Every structure is written in structure tokens, then in C-alpha cells.
């Protein structure tokens, strides 16, 4: 038996303990189907049903399956197209889905028992940063509301009920929308009507006049511009550069029963994210793949412009945005920072969704499976950040670093 053979037949604990000493090629060998079958790390499930919503940021889940990154780790990902985030939530909770491309804030909401039955949840990894936007109707834009300042001025001048849509009450888009409106002095709980609309239905609803604006992921903001019914008032990277967005989420029970499968799934999706971000041609191939009817169901040109950072606002302005949607970014995109999860809890508290005083750090440590992520990242030879917290300055100039979440949640002048 060669040295490499002996390495590949070590138990998981021994491999992980020796992880820093093993070469990247050794880890590549570890994650082959033959080794899984022979060792203690064999995935408990070979087929893994992973739900997704038709959005550009489902790409790393889809490409992990299409490109065969999953096979390297002894599993087969079955991407399952879902129609709404509520549907994703229900199927995760009842076990119809093993895992999902899902809103970060949705996972925390379910874990906190907000907006549905409480269920212990798990975040395996972050899928992407950036790449969402706030769209205002062409009618509002024609009246001068082309940004937050213009919207606030119009709402003061023309008093009526203004309706804005987000995709799930505790989700990312709701939090970006609320934060953005509040930055310009608009209280989303008092000054506007907020409704929930599934992402693929946003454009159709705006077309018939059901809302004045919405926050959603791509490609639906760009679709509104192409269709001539909306303009981009802000990108979410304007609100928070490199913000957390979708995660690979599941239940705590599922991870407990299938730890090897969870690790393999995470490693496969990590590789897919790295592949997407590696080149222009890979991004274009991804756009061509996910544009298909079985995935996002739109034209390739609606997807590929913004994933390359080529933006237009629908009013003649174009720009190259360096903070476009990222799926890997040398691994920093994917690490499940505790402070990211805690931020959503502060906003749930701010807007009256969370009752009582949340256990911010304790909950984040429970939900974000950092140890499992580190194991998967080591297998996939992905760099691991040194700190479990990160610091960011948001659009209003306020810094979030996770150090005092209670004070942060209470510090906002505009809240529920």
C-alpha cells in the first residue's frame, strides 16, 4: 500500500486532524466515490434533493449538478424547482427537500419560530454576495422617484397608499427593502403597504399595477427594465457591499442524520461557486445553463449582463459595478460568518418580528455550522477566513460588526 493509499483510508477524524499537512491533491483523492465507499465518510444518502427558486443565485447548486462536481464527493444532487419561498420553507421542515438554495433570513426566521412553526435549522454555507436590487415602477420614475431621496419626496408630496413587495417576511429582500426605505426616512411599517410576492411573479404584478416597487434577486430587476415597466433605484450592494444573501440551508435534524452527506454537498457546491467565478466563459456558460425553462426560464441576455457587473438603470445610465454577484470570491463569499446570521436577527427585532430578546450569538453558533463548513472547505481546498465575525459599513454609515447586537438593534430611529 502506498503512502497516498494509507492517507486515503484514514478515518474522517484522522484525515481532518492531519488536514493542514495533506496536499490539495490528496484531498482531491479523498473525495472520490471509491474512497467514500471504503471509508467512514461515505455519504448516508447518494441522491440529495436540493430545492431552488428561479433566480440567478441558484447557479452554484445547479452547476454542481450539471458539471458533475457532486459525483466527485459521492452524491448526486437533484435540483428541484420551487414556486415560492413559503413552499421551500414547508418542504424543508417536512423533509420533502434535503436542503435548499434559500433566503438567509428565512432560515433564521424558522429557527426563531417567526412566520411559521419553529424548527431548528442549519446554514451549511453562504451561496452568494450581492446581486439583488430595488426596482421602482416607471410611473414613479416619471414622477421623479428614481432613487431613495426622490421616492421620499414624492411620498410626501403625493399622499396615497404606496405598495412595495418583498419575497418573504423574514427574508433578505424584506430586510434590504426596509433598511433602504428607512435610510431615506420612510417607515415601511407605517408609511407604506408591504406585500409578499414570489420572485418569478414580481414583474407580472408590477406590469398590472399591483405595486409601486419591489426588492428581489436577479434576473427579475433587469427583466423589469427590458420589459419597460421598471427602473433600478438601488442595488443591494449599494445598501451593504458584499452582503450575505442566499444560503445552502437545511434542518438541524437532517444534518444530524446525514453529516457526511451535508459535508459532501457543501464541498460540491463550493467547487461549483469557484468554477463560476473563475472566468468570463464560465459565467456565460452558467447563464446559458440556468436560463433554461427547467431552471430560471428567461433569456440569457437578461441573466448574463448583471453577473458580469454590467448594469443599466432603465433611464439611460450604464455602469460597471465591481461589486456584482459573487459566488466564491476566494472563499470569503461562502464562509457562514456568525455576524451575518446575527444581523438578520437584529433586523427581525427592529421590525417587531422577533418577540422577546434574541440570543444573538448563541443562535448563530447553533445555526451556522462552521465546523462542518471548515471540513468541507478543507476537502475542496477552499481558503478559510480566520475570523467568524466580519465588519461592514452599511448605506447609512452605521457599522455592523456583531459585537453588541442588542444595542445595534435598538439604535435605529426608524423601527416598528
HELIX and SHEET records of a PDB file:
HELIX    1   1 UNK A    3  UNK A    8  1                                   6    
HELIX    2   2 UNK A   12  UNK A   17  1                                   6    
HELIX    3   3 UNK A   19  UNK A   21  5                                   3    
HELIX    4   4 UNK A   24  UNK A   30  1                                   7    
HELIX    5   5 UNK A   33  UNK A   38  1                                   6    
HELIX    6   6 UNK A   56  UNK A   58  5                                   3    
HELIX    7   7 UNK A   59  UNK A   66  1                                   8    
HELIX    8   8 UNK A   69  UNK A   72  1                                   4    
HELIX    9   9 UNK A   85  UNK A   94  1                                  10    
HELIX   10  10 UNK A  104  UNK A  112  1                                   9    
HELIX   11  11 UNK A  138  UNK A  142  1                                   5    
HELIX   12  12 UNK A  148  UNK A  157  1                                  10    
HELIX   13  13 UNK A  172  UNK A  183  1                                  12    
HELIX   14  14 UNK A  199  UNK A  201  5                                   3    
HELIX   15  15 UNK A  202  UNK A  207  1                                   6    
HELIX   16  16 UNK A  220  UNK A  226  1                                   7    
HELIX   17  17 UNK A  236  UNK A  239  1                                   4    
HELIX   18  18 UNK A  252  UNK A  257  1                                   6    
HELIX   19  19 UNK A  259  UNK A  278  1                                  20    
HELIX   20  20 UNK A  280  UNK A  290  1                                  11    
HELIX   21  21 UNK A  300  UNK A  307  1                                   8    
HELIX   22  22 UNK A  329  UNK A  331  5                                   3    
HELIX   23  23 UNK A  338  UNK A  350  1                                  13    
HELIX   24  24 UNK A  360  UNK A  367  1                                   8    
HELIX   25  25 UNK A  370  UNK A  379  1                                  10    
HELIX   26  26 UNK A  405  UNK A  410  1                                   6    
SHEET    1   A 5 UNK A  76  UNK A  82  0                                        
SHEET    2   A 5 UNK A  47  UNK A  53  1                                        
SHEET    3   A 5 UNK A  99  UNK A 103  1                                        
SHEET    4   A 5 UNK A 246  UNK A 251 -1                                        
SHEET    5   A 5 UNK A 121  UNK A 126 -1                                        
SHEET    1   B 5 UNK A 193  UNK A 196  0                                        
SHEET    2   B 5 UNK A 163  UNK A 166  1                                        
SHEET    3   B 5 UNK A 213  UNK A 217  1                                        
SHEET    4   B 5 UNK A 132  UNK A 137 -1                                        
SHEET    5   B 5 UNK A 230  UNK A 235 -1                                        
SHEET    1   C 2 UNK A 310  UNK A 312  0                                        
SHEET    2   C 2 UNK A 318  UNK A 320 -1                                        
SHEET    1   D 2 UNK A 392  UNK A 393  0                                        
SHEET    2   D 2 UNK A 399  UNK A 400 -1                                        
END                                                                             
